[in-house]
Amino acid sequence: MNGLNDTMTYRVSGSGESGMDVEKVRADFPALHQMVHGKPLVYLDNAASAQKPRIVLDTLQHYYSKEYANVHRGVHYLSEQATQAYELAREKVRAFINAGDTREIVFVRGTTEAINLVAQSYARPGFKAGDEILITTMEHHSNIVPWQLLCEQTGAVLKVAPVNDAGELLLEAFEQCLGPRTRLVAVTHLSNALGTINPVEQIIEMTHAHGARVLVDGAQAVPHLGVDVQALDCDFYAFSGHKLYGPTGIGVLFAKAELLEAMPPYQGGGEMISEVTFEKTTYADIPLKFEAGTPHFVGAIGMGAAIDYVTGIGLDTIAQHEHSLTEYGTQILGEIPGLRIIGTAHHKGSILSFVLEGIHAHDLGTILDQAGVAVRTGHHCAMPVMERFGVPATTRASLALYNTQQELDQLAAAIHEARKIFRL
Ligand code: PMP
């Protein structure tokens, strides 16, 4: 079927090839049903943060208004209810990424904090001058800067594996970067700037063969791909709740239990201790050893609701829907004169990053905004990617389960309009 016919089918039935009823899904997201600058909102900034389904909003409302008390502390009813819900959320996360044990699930603020935790608590105590950390060109700043800080602190060296012109990791070059000094590989599962899906299974196998550990930055992957940390055999896996249709301020670090057990605490405070005296403090068992202070337990419970929501629809169904949207978007954007897509990996997620000849990304973003179309413009916290592709910035449309072909048509129409304004 060509794109046009696809569009017709889509609009009539309200469901894509995936069979997902997208109108029903959209009805679950109150934020989607609003006007922006007098136009219906077309929300295509999902890689930055996704909108929230009603079940998540209701869950937050419920726990703040009805079952609210601090966790792990009180013997009273409300505290026990909140604690149970918090620990149930941990179990939901465990099942969602198929970790072997809830002790391997540490709640953190988000991907950024998870990576910093690994850098400071796993790497800093043991890494020596000359030890190597290997990342890739396509990493988000969150998976670059914590390692640079670590290198300053320990004398370790940061190495970077290159990508090809499509934005795919050059696996052979990657393997050549591995050596006897490699201690850790930190790699994104799905690039936020290019959309590339990395072959993390192979990366992990190669890295383990060299006796090093692997951290996977799953910030962009978990809302779109089924993740199985046991099948991957990754040592660390990090993600954020807010990109997964959950609340802000909550995220997850998965780490193998044996690693967490050997790691010193990240922060000191309440909840992470077993016994405190002025002479000596002993620590709580994992994962609480890494959860100092009052955790964002309502956020964790809300993220649990988001996990229920996406698993209810099914990640396969979501992936299929987003895949057909990405194909359609690639096709119609490709028809716009002067538009170049940055990131054309064979194995790609639902991210359409592009430059338009004659219009700076920020100007384009402003014009699109006037048409109600929300996209991200800039370097996407991946400045080295921009440098690799020789562009100062891109415009990025990132798609989620509630987006439609009609919205992509609106994006394309707004870009055509921008070209007219700029007399291109
Ligand atoms: N890694 C990637 C690939 C991301 O896309 C992001 C968010 N843009 C992060 C890390 C950081 O996530 P957070 O800001 O939620 O900590």
Residues whose N, C-alpha, C, O or C-beta is under 5 A from the ligand:
A	BS01	PMP	A47 G110 T111 T112 E113 H140 S142 T188 L190 N192 D217 A219 Q220 S240
